[in-house]
Amino acid sequence: MMACKQKEPIVTPSKTPTAFRETKSISYESINLDVVIDKPALYEMDVLIVFHGTVIDDNEIQNAANNALDKFKEILDRKDIMLVSVAYPGENMLLGDNIKHAEAALLWVKNSANKELEIKVKKIFLAGHSQGGYLVTRLNTMHQTDGVIANAPGPLNLVYRCELEEKGQIQSGIFCTKLKNVYGTTSSNADAYWQRSLLNFTTGFKSDILFVQGLNDSPIQMYSWPTFKQDVENCKNCQNSQFIEIEGGEHASLFSSSIAKTAFNGFIESRR
């Protein structure tokens, strides 16, 4: 885990603050990646850092980051928040190894954005969809922020999922294929799969977190969802957790359900 350095000194802006949207290459402790920044015409502002879902080809992560920014901005009631969408990689690494890129983006916002963008960052929120929800949930065990929102976070249980693939009961996917190539099968090395499952990260939440889950999501997701929810609710060393379950909701319920959108905005507003 990277060290959380002290914030850089606040820099007084050299010109009148303007609104912009741009892709910026950032670096934090030798981790390089791109982020898409949507900034209002303000000097002081809260920041919402968002993480897209799974993309197989890293050539598509820029599009995924832009699409994630658009989706979160569309449901966000407030217009005075800067959004930073993280184009994290995944093609040439095992699931979960990109947590270091997610962490680098968070720490860049915490420690470097003030100086590089000539702004004053106030509160910082994290939000992610699918694998992005997986990443923000894991980040919540590593660093404190002002609040976290995870929509349909996963994979929840890679032992279960990859075993189904090994038995030919579901189509093989890139996550499990990569893990099998490195660790062998789930029957021979289940712990390696478990260590990367989100069910292994249900304690030690450093900030309040809102989970949104459509109850008509994929059978694989729903198989482990009740266990994940119960484990989080049983946590003794976690900050507050809240669950919004959408009856009939699909995988992207945060963006399609009015109930979920209201909960999302209420969660952020209550922590201003």
Secondary structure, DSSP 4 states (H G I P E B T S, - for coil): ----PPPPPP---SS----EEEEEEEEETTEEEEEEEEE-S-SEEEEEEEE----SSGGGHHHHHHHHHHHHHHH---SSEEEEEEE---TTS-TTTTHHHHHHHHHHHHHTHHHHHT-EEEEEEEEEETHHHHHHHHHTTT---S-EEEES-----HHHHHHHHHTTSS---HHHHHHHHHH--TTT-HHHHHHTSGGG--S---S-EEEEEETTS-HHHHHHHHHHHHHHHT-SS---EEEEEETT--TTHHHH-HHHHHHHHHHHHTT-
